[in-house]
Amino acid sequence: MAETHVISALRVKRAEVSGYIHELEKKVKRMRANLAHIDATIRVFAPDLNPDTIPPKRRYRRSRYFAKGELSRRCLDMLRVANGAAVTATEIAKAAMADKGMSADDPVQLAAVTEMVLLPLGRLRRRGVVVKTGTSRDAKWGLLSP
């Protein structure tokens, strides 16, 4: 039979997660009601506009590790230091983590920071500042020659 302290801890954890899910479901219900009211108001002022054709706006979630714009600057700095050599997003992430005093030994945290690094690199590529060579996660990134 299982230890009573294990069952007790699991019950507490389940209650916590269940409560969190319940609160989120209530929030979703309120947001859906708000959306219905906004859609009705749109139909009053623009009857020919279908509110479902308006694409949802993606919410940006700020990283707790890096300040606003810091990761883009760190990416560009790393690419400048590379002196024309192409580097991977993982190498940029490791350098950023080392600068912030974070350990790159944790593969989960390294993967999370690498994902964060790929976002500003993609934006910089669309602006024509950096160039990407390759198609996978191991793609190389470099500064675009002026």
ZAMARVO-204086 format. One record per atom (N, C-alpha, C, O): residue in three letters; atom name; x negated, y, z negated. Coordinates in steps of 0.05 Angstrom, whole numbers, always signed. Layout:
<rs>
R code site u v w
R ALA CA X Y Z
...
</rs>
This chain:
<rs>
R code site u v w
R MET N -17 -24 +0
R MET CA +0 +0 +0
R MET C -18 +25 +0
R MET O -40 +25 -11
R ALA N -8 +46 +13
R ALA CA -23 +71 +15
R ALA C -26 +84 -12
R ALA O -9 +81 -30
R GLU N -47 +99 -15
R GLU CA -52 +114 -39
R GLU C -31 +136 -42
R GLU O -23 +149 -22
R THR N -22 +141 -66
R THR CA -1 +161 -70
R THR C -10 +189 -64
R THR O +5 +205 -55
R HIS N -36 +195 -70
R HIS CA -46 +222 -64
R HIS C -47 +227 -34
R HIS O -44 +250 -25
R VAL N -52 +206 -18
R VAL CA -52 +209 +11
R VAL C -24 +215 +21
R VAL O -20 +234 +37
R ILE N -4 +200 +12
R ILE CA +23 +204 +20
R ILE C +33 +232 +11
R ILE O +46 +246 +26
R SER N +25 +240 -13
R SER CA +32 +267 -23
R SER C +21 +289 -5
R SER O +35 +308 +2
R ALA N -4 +286 +2
R ALA CA -17 +306 +19
R ALA C -4 +307 +47
R ALA O +0 +328 +58
R LEU N +2 +284 +58
R LEU CA +16 +282 +84
R LEU C +43 +295 +83
R LEU O +52 +308 +102
R ARG N +58 +290 +61
R ARG CA +84 +303 +58
R ARG C +82 +333 +58
R ARG O +98 +347 +71
R VAL N +63 +343 +43
R VAL CA +59 +372 +42
R VAL C +52 +383 +69
R VAL O +63 +404 +77
R LYS N +34 +370 +83
R LYS CA +26 +379 +110
R LYS C +49 +378 +129
R LYS O +53 +396 +146
R ARG N +65 +357 +128
R ARG CA +88 +355 +146
R ARG C +108 +377 +140
R ARG O +119 +388 +159
R ALA N +113 +383 +115
R ALA CA +131 +404 +108
R ALA C +121 +431 +119
R ALA O +137 +448 +128
R GLU N +95 +435 +117
R GLU CA +83 +460 +127
R GLU C +87 +463 +157
R GLU O +95 +484 +167
R VAL N +80 +442 +172
R VAL CA +83 +443 +201
R VAL C +112 +445 +209
R VAL O +118 +460 +228
R SER N +129 +431 +196
R SER CA +158 +432 +202
R SER C +169 +460 +197
R SER O +185 +470 +212
R GLY N +160 +473 +175
R GLY CA +169 +500 +170
R GLY C +159 +520 +191
R GLY O +174 +538 +199
R TYR N +135 +516 +200
R TYR CA +123 +533 +221
R TYR C +139 +530 +247
R TYR O +145 +550 +260
R ILE N +145 +505 +254
R ILE CA +161 +500 +278
R ILE C +188 +513 +276
R ILE O +198 +524 +295
R HIS N +201 +510 +253
R HIS CA +227 +522 +248
R HIS C +227 +552 +252
R HIS O +245 +563 +265
R GLU N +206 +565 +241
R GLU CA +204 +594 +244
R GLU C +200 +602 +274
R GLU O +211 +622 +283
R LEU N +184 +587 +288
R LEU CA +179 +592 +316
R LEU C +205 +588 +333
R LEU O +210 +604 +351
R GLU N +221 +568 +326
R GLU CA +246 +563 +340
R GLU C +265 +586 +335
R GLU O +280 +594 +353
R LYS N +266 +597 +311
R LYS CA +283 +620 +305
R LYS C +274 +644 +321
R LYS O +290 +659 +331
R LYS N +248 +648 +323
R LYS CA +237 +670 +338
R LYS C +243 +668 +368
R LYS O +251 +688 +381
R VAL N +241 +644 +379
R VAL CA +248 +639 +407
R VAL C +278 +645 +412
R VAL O +285 +657 +432
R LYS N +295 +637 +393
R LYS CA +324 +643 +396
R LYS C +329 +673 +396
R LYS O +345 +682 +412
R ARG N +316 +688 +378
R ARG CA +319 +717 +378
R ARG C +309 +729 +404
R ARG O +322 +747 +415
R MET N +286 +720 +414
R MET CA +275 +731 +438
R MET C +293 +725 +462
R MET O +296 +742 +480
R ARG N +304 +701 +463
R ARG CA +323 +695 +485
R ARG C +347 +713 +484
R ARG O +357 +721 +505
R ALA N +357 +719 +460
R ALA CA +380 +737 +458
R ALA C +372 +765 +467
R ALA O +388 +778 +482
R ASN N +348 +774 +460
R ASN CA +339 +800 +469
R ASN C +336 +801 +499
R ASN O +344 +821 +512
R LEU N +326 +780 +511
R LEU CA +323 +778 +540
R LEU C +350 +779 +554
R LEU O +353 +792 +574
R ALA N +370 +766 +542
R ALA CA +397 +766 +554
R ALA C +409 +794 +554
R ALA O +422 +803 +573
R HIS N +404 +809 +532
R HIS CA +413 +837 +530
R HIS C +399 +855 +550
R HIS O +412 +872 +563
R ILE N +373 +851 +554
R ILE CA +358 +867 +573
R ILE C +368 +860 +602
R ILE O +372 +878 +618
R ASP N +373 +834 +607
R ASP CA +383 +827 +634
R ASP C +410 +839 +639
R ASP O +415 +848 +662
R ALA N +427 +840 +619
R ALA CA +454 +852 +623
R ALA C +451 +882 +628
R ALA O +466 +893 +645
R THR N +433 +895 +615
R THR CA +429 +924 +619
R THR C +418 +929 +647
R THR O +425 +948 +660
R ILE N +400 +912 +656
R ILE CA +389 +914 +684
R ILE C +412 +912 +704
R ILE O +413 +927 +723
R ARG N +430 +893 +699
R ARG CA +452 +889 +718
R ARG C +471 +913 +718
R ARG O +484 +918 +739
R VAL N +473 +927 +696
R VAL CA +490 +951 +695
R VAL C +478 +973 +713
R VAL O +492 +986 +728
R PHE N +451 +977 +711
R PHE CA +439 +999 +725
R PHE C +430 +992 +754
R PHE O +428 +1009 +771
R ALA N +425 +965 +759
R ALA CA +418 +956 +785
R ALA C +432 +930 +791
R ALA O +420 +909 +788
R PRO N +457 +931 +799
R PRO CA +472 +906 +803
R PRO C +461 +887 +824
R PRO O +465 +863 +822
R ASP N +446 +898 +843
R ASP CA +435 +881 +864
R ASP C +409 +868 +857
R ASP O +399 +851 +872
R LEU N +397 +875 +834
R LEU CA +372 +864 +825
R LEU C +377 +839 +808
R LEU O +391 +840 +788
R ASN N +364 +817 +815
R ASN CA +366 +793 +799
R ASN C +343 +793 +779
R ASN O +320 +792 +787
R PRO N +349 +794 +753
R PRO CA +328 +795 +733
R PRO C +309 +771 +733
R PRO O +286 +773 +724
R ASP N +319 +748 +743
R ASP CA +302 +724 +744
R ASP C +280 +727 +764
R ASP O +261 +711 +763
R THR N +281 +746 +782
R THR CA +260 +750 +802
R THR C +236 +766 +790
R THR O +215 +768 +802
R ILE N +240 +777 +767
R ILE CA +218 +792 +754
R ILE C +199 +772 +740
R ILE O +208 +757 +722
R PRO N +174 +771 +749
R PRO CA +156 +751 +737
R PRO C +148 +758 +709
R PRO O +146 +782 +702
R PRO N +145 +738 +692
R PRO CA +137 +744 +664
R PRO C +108 +755 +663
R PRO O +91 +748 +679
R LYS N +104 +772 +644
R LYS CA +78 +784 +640
R LYS C +62 +767 +621
R LYS O +72 +759 +600
R ARG N +38 +760 +628
R ARG CA +21 +743 +611
R ARG C +11 +760 +588
R ARG O +0 +782 +592
R ARG N +14 +749 +564
R ARG CA +4 +763 +541
R ARG C -26 +757 +537
R ARG O -34 +734 +539
R TYR N -41 +777 +531
R TYR CA -69 +774 +526
R TYR C -74 +770 +497
R TYR O -64 +785 +480
R ARG N -88 +749 +490
R ARG CA -93 +743 +462
R ARG C -122 +750 +457
R ARG O -141 +739 +468
R ARG N -127 +769 +439
R ARG CA -153 +779 +433
R ARG C -169 +757 +418
R ARG O -159 +743 +401
R SER N -194 +755 +425
R SER CA -212 +737 +412
R SER C -221 +748 +385
R SER O -226 +772 +383
R ARG N -224 +731 +365
R ARG CA -233 +741 +340
R ARG C -263 +742 +339
R ARG O -275 +752 +320
R TYR N -276 +730 +359
R TYR CA -305 +729 +359
R TYR C -318 +754 +372
R TYR O -339 +762 +365
R PHE N -305 +765 +393
R PHE CA -316 +786 +408
R PHE C -297 +810 +410
R PHE O -273 +807 +411
R ALA N -308 +834 +409
R ALA CA -292 +858 +410
R ALA C -283 +863 +439
R ALA O -292 +849 +457
R LYS N -266 +882 +443
R LYS CA -255 +889 +469
R LYS C -278 +897 +488
R LYS O -294 +915 +482
R GLY N -281 +883 +510
R GLY CA -301 +889 +530
R GLY C -329 +878 +524
R GLY O -347 +879 +540
R GLU N -332 +867 +500
R GLU CA -359 +858 +492
R GLU C -368 +834 +508
R GLU O -391 +832 +516
R LEU N -350 +816 +514
R LEU CA -357 +792 +529
R LEU C -365 +798 +558
R LEU O -383 +786 +569
R SER N -351 +817 +570
R SER CA -358 +826 +597
R SER C -386 +838 +598
R SER O -402 +832 +615
R ARG N -392 +855 +578
R ARG CA -419 +867 +576
R ARG C -440 +845 +572
R ARG O -461 +847 +584
R ARG N -434 +826 +554
R ARG CA -453 +805 +549
R ARG C -458 +788 +574
R ARG O -481 +780 +579
R CYS N -438 +783 +590
R CYS CA -441 +768 +615
R CYS C -459 +783 +634
R CYS O -477 +771 +645
R LEU N -453 +808 +638
R LEU CA -470 +824 +656
R LEU C -499 +826 +646
R LEU O -517 +825 +662
R ASP N -502 +830 +620
R ASP CA -529 +831 +609
R ASP C -544 +805 +614
R ASP O -568 +806 +622
R MET N -531 +783 +610
R MET CA -544 +757 +614
R MET C -552 +753 +643
R MET O -573 +743 +650
R LEU N -534 +762 +661
R LEU CA -540 +760 +690
R LEU C -563 +778 +698
R LEU O -579 +772 +716
R ARG N -565 +802 +685
R ARG CA -587 +820 +691
R ARG C -613 +808 +681
R ARG O -634 +810 +695
R VAL N -613 +796 +657
R VAL CA -637 +784 +646
R VAL C -646 +761 +663
R VAL O -670 +756 +665
R ALA N -628 +747 +676
R ALA CA -635 +725 +693
R ALA C -651 +733 +718
R ALA O -662 +716 +732
R ASN N -652 +759 +725
R ASN CA -667 +770 +747
R ASN C -661 +756 +774
R ASN O -679 +746 +787
R GLY N -636 +754 +780
R GLY CA -628 +742 +806
R GLY C -623 +712 +805
R GLY O -612 +701 +824
R ALA N -632 +699 +784
R ALA CA -627 +670 +782
R ALA C -598 +666 +774
R ALA O -587 +680 +757
R ALA N -586 +645 +785
R ALA CA -558 +639 +779
R ALA C -558 +623 +753
R ALA O -574 +606 +748
R VAL N -538 +629 +736
R VAL CA -535 +615 +710
R VAL C -506 +604 +708
R VAL O -488 +614 +721
R THR N -503 +584 +691
R THR CA -476 +573 +687
R THR C -461 +588 +665
R THR O -474 +603 +649
R ALA N -435 +585 +664
R ALA CA -419 +598 +643
R ALA C -427 +587 +616
R ALA O -426 +602 +596
R THR N -435 +562 +614
R THR CA -443 +550 +589
R THR C -468 +563 +579
R THR O -471 +568 +555
R GLU N -487 +569 +597
R GLU CA -512 +583 +588
R GLU C -506 +611 +578
R GLU O -518 +620 +559
R ILE N -487 +624 +591
R ILE CA -479 +651 +582
R ILE C -466 +649 +555
R ILE O -471 +665 +537
R ALA N -449 +629 +551
R ALA CA -435 +625 +526
R ALA C -455 +619 +503
R ALA O -453 +630 +482
R LYS N -475 +602 +509
R LYS CA -495 +596 +489
R LYS C -511 +621 +481
R LYS O -516 +625 +457
R ALA N -518 +638 +500
R ALA CA -532 +662 +494
R ALA C -515 +681 +478
R ALA O -525 +694 +459
R ALA N -490 +684 +485
R ALA CA -472 +701 +470
R ALA C -468 +691 +442
R ALA O -467 +707 +423
R MET N -466 +665 +439
R MET CA -463 +654 +412
R MET C -488 +658 +395
R MET O -486 +664 +371
R ALA N -511 +655 +407
R ALA CA -536 +659 +393
R ALA C -538 +689 +384
R ALA O -547 +694 +362
R ASP N -530 +707 +401
R ASP CA -531 +736 +394
R ASP C -513 +742 +371
R ASP O -518 +760 +355
R LYS N -490 +728 +369
R LYS CA -471 +733 +348
R LYS C -477 +717 +323
R LYS O -462 +719 +303
R GLY N -498 +700 +324
R GLY CA -505 +684 +300
R GLY C -488 +659 +297
R GLY O -487 +648 +276
R MET N -475 +651 +319
R MET CA -458 +627 +318
R MET C -475 +603 +327
R MET O -494 +606 +343
R SER N -468 +580 +317
R SER CA -483 +556 +324
R SER C -470 +544 +350
R SER O -446 +540 +352
R ALA N -488 +538 +369
R ALA CA -479 +526 +394
R ALA C -479 +495 +392
R ALA O -475 +481 +412
R ASP N -484 +485 +368
R ASP CA -485 +456 +364
R ASP C -457 +443 +364
R ASP O -454 +419 +370
R ASP N -436 +458 +357
R ASP CA -409 +448 +356
R ASP C -398 +448 +385
R ASP O -393 +469 +396
R PRO N -393 +424 +397
R PRO CA -384 +423 +424
R PRO C -356 +436 +428
R PRO O -350 +446 +450
R VAL N -339 +434 +408
R VAL CA -312 +446 +410
R VAL C -314 +476 +412
R VAL O -300 +489 +428
R GLN N -330 +488 +394
R GLN CA -333 +517 +394
R GLN C -347 +526 +419
R GLN O -340 +547 +430
R LEU N -367 +511 +428
R LEU CA -381 +519 +453
R LEU C -361 +518 +477
R LEU O -362 +535 +494
R ALA N -344 +498 +478
R ALA CA -324 +496 +499
R ALA C -305 +519 +498
R ALA O -297 +530 +519
R ALA N -297 +527 +474
R ALA CA -278 +550 +471
R ALA C -291 +576 +481
R ALA O -279 +592 +495
R VAL N -316 +580 +473
R VAL CA -330 +605 +482
R VAL C -335 +604 +512
R VAL O -334 +625 +525
R THR N -341 +581 +522
R THR CA -345 +579 +551
R THR C -320 +586 +566
R THR O -321 +600 +587
R GLU N -297 +577 +556
R GLU CA -271 +585 +568
R GLU C -268 +615 +567
R GLU O -258 +627 +586
R MET N -275 +627 +544
R MET CA -273 +656 +542
R MET C -291 +670 +562
R MET O -284 +691 +573
R VAL N -315 +659 +567
R VAL CA -334 +671 +585
R VAL C -324 +670 +614
R VAL O -329 +688 +630
R LEU N -310 +649 +621
R LEU CA -300 +645 +648
R LEU C -280 +667 +656
R LEU O -278 +674 +680
R LEU N -265 +677 +637
R LEU CA -245 +698 +644
R LEU C -258 +724 +653
R LEU O -251 +733 +675
R PRO N -277 +736 +639
R PRO CA -289 +760 +649
R PRO C -306 +755 +674
R PRO O -308 +773 +691
R LEU N -318 +732 +676
R LEU CA -333 +725 +701
R LEU C -314 +725 +725
R LEU O -322 +735 +746
R GLY N -291 +714 +722
R GLY CA -271 +714 +744
R GLY C -262 +742 +751
R GLY O -260 +749 +775
R ARG N -258 +759 +731
R ARG CA -250 +787 +736
R ARG C -273 +801 +750
R ARG O -268 +816 +769
R LEU N -298 +797 +741
R LEU CA -320 +810 +754
R LEU C -324 +800 +783
R LEU O -333 +816 +800
R ARG N -318 +775 +788
R ARG CA -320 +765 +815
R ARG C -299 +778 +833
R ARG O -305 +785 +856
R ARG N -275 +781 +823
R ARG CA -254 +794 +839
R ARG C -260 +823 +845
R ARG O -253 +833 +866
R ARG N -275 +836 +827
R ARG CA -283 +864 +832
R ARG C -307 +866 +850
R ARG O -314 +888 +859
R GLY N -320 +844 +856
R GLY CA -343 +844 +873
R GLY C -369 +850 +859
R GLY O -388 +859 +872
R VAL N -370 +846 +833
R VAL CA -394 +851 +817
R VAL C -412 +827 +816
R VAL O -437 +829 +817
R VAL N -400 +803 +813
R VAL CA -416 +778 +811
R VAL C -407 +759 +833
R VAL O -386 +763 +845
R VAL N -423 +739 +838
R VAL CA -418 +719 +858
R VAL C -419 +692 +844
R VAL O -435 +687 +826
R LYS N -401 +674 +853
R LYS CA -400 +647 +842
R LYS C -408 +627 +864
R LYS O -400 +629 +887
R THR N -426 +609 +856
R THR CA -435 +588 +874
R THR C -427 +562 +863
R THR O -435 +554 +841
R GLY N -410 +547 +877
R GLY CA -399 +522 +867
R GLY C -370 +525 +860
R GLY O -359 +547 +860
R THR N -358 +501 +855
R THR CA -329 +502 +849
R THR C -321 +490 +823
R THR O -299 +494 +814
R SER N -339 +477 +809
R SER CA -332 +464 +784
R SER C -340 +481 +761
R SER O -348 +504 +764
R ARG N -336 +470 +737
R ARG CA -344 +485 +712
R ARG C -374 +490 +711
R ARG O -384 +508 +697
R ASP N -390 +474 +726
R ASP CA -419 +477 +727
R ASP C -427 +496 +749
R ASP O -451 +497 +756
R ALA N -409 +512 +759
R ALA CA -415 +532 +780
R ALA C -435 +552 +769
R ALA O -436 +557 +745
R LYS N -451 +562 +787
R LYS CA -472 +582 +780
R LYS C -461 +610 +786
R LYS O -447 +614 +805
R TRP N -468 +628 +768
R TRP CA -459 +656 +771
R TRP C -484 +674 +773
R TRP O -504 +669 +760
R GLY N -482 +694 +790
R GLY CA -504 +713 +793
R GLY C -493 +740 +800
R GLY O -470 +743 +809
R LEU N -510 +761 +797
R LEU CA -502 +788 +805
R LEU C -503 +790 +835
R LEU O -520 +778 +848
R LEU N -484 +804 +846
R LEU CA -482 +809 +874
R LEU C -504 +829 +882
R LEU O -506 +850 +869
R SER N -519 +824 +902
R SER CA -540 +842 +910
R SER C -528 +868 +921
R SER O -509 +867 +936
R PRO N -540 +891 +913
R PRO CA -529 +916 +923
R PRO C -534 +921 +952
R PRO O -526 +942 +962
</rs>
